[in-house]
Amino acid sequence: MCLAIPARVIKLQDDHATVDAMGNQWQARTTLLENVKVGDLVLVHAGFAISLVDEQEAKKTWQLIREIDDFDATDNKISG
């Protein structure tokens, strides 16, 4: 399963961006979006920025990811 992750553009040259989400950095292409600039939050899927993202929505998603990480680190994994 693939997820689209919100990330902040921290470096940009042409349509090649370095993005950061929760301290993790990777490369993404911005070919699908117009006028992306450093500091923008974008939704990244399969190596491409596919849309701009609101700061509040990005923070909500990052919080959910932290909660999943916390759950994964627990010995008592009961869900459902």
C-alpha positions in Angstrom: 0.0 0.0 0.0 1.3 3.5 -0.8 0.4 6.6 1.1 0.7 10.2 0.1 2.6 12.1 2.7 2.6 15.9 3.4 6.1 17.4 3.2 7.7 20.8 3.2 9.8 21.8 0.2 13.2 22.8 1.6 15.2 23.0 -1.6 14.1 23.5 -5.2 15.9 23.5 -8.5 13.8 23.4 -11.6 11.2 20.6 -10.9 13.5 18.7 -8.5 12.7 19.3 -4.8 14.1 18.1 -1.5 11.2 17.7 0.8 11.0 17.1 4.6 8.4 15.4 6.7 9.0 14.9 10.4 12.8 15.1 10.0 12.9 12.7 7.0 14.1 14.1 3.7 13.8 12.8 0.2 13.6 13.9 -3.4 10.3 14.6 -5.2 9.4 16.0 -8.5 7.2 19.1 -8.8 6.3 18.6 -12.4 2.6 18.2 -11.7 2.3 21.5 -9.9 2.7 25.1 -10.9 4.5 27.8 -8.9 5.8 25.6 -6.1 8.3 27.4 -3.9 10.6 26.7 -1.0 8.5 26.6 2.2 5.3 25.2 0.5 3.7 22.1 1.9 3.0 19.5 -0.7 1.4 16.1 -0.8 3.9 13.6 -2.1 2.9 10.3 -3.7 5.2 7.9 -5.6 8.0 10.6 -5.8 5.7 13.4 -7.1 4.2 16.4 -5.4 0.6 16.0 -6.4 -1.0 18.9 -4.6 -0.4 21.8 -2.2 -1.4 21.1 1.4 -2.8 23.3 4.2 -0.5 23.6 7.3 -3.2 22.3 9.6 -4.0 19.2 7.5 -0.3 18.4 7.3 0.0 18.6 11.1 -3.0 16.3 11.5 -1.4 13.7 9.2 2.0 13.9 10.9 0.2 13.4 14.3 -1.5 10.3 13.0 1.8 9.0 11.7 3.3 9.6 15.2 0.4 7.7 16.8 0.9 4.7 14.4 4.6 4.7 15.3 3.8 4.8 19.0 1.3 1.9 18.6 3.9 -0.1 16.6 6.5 0.4 19.4 4.0 -1.0 22.1 4.2 -4.6 23.3 0.4 -4.6 24.0 -0.9 -4.5 20.4 -4.6 -4.9 20.7 -6.7 -3.2 18.1 -10.2 -3.5 16.6 
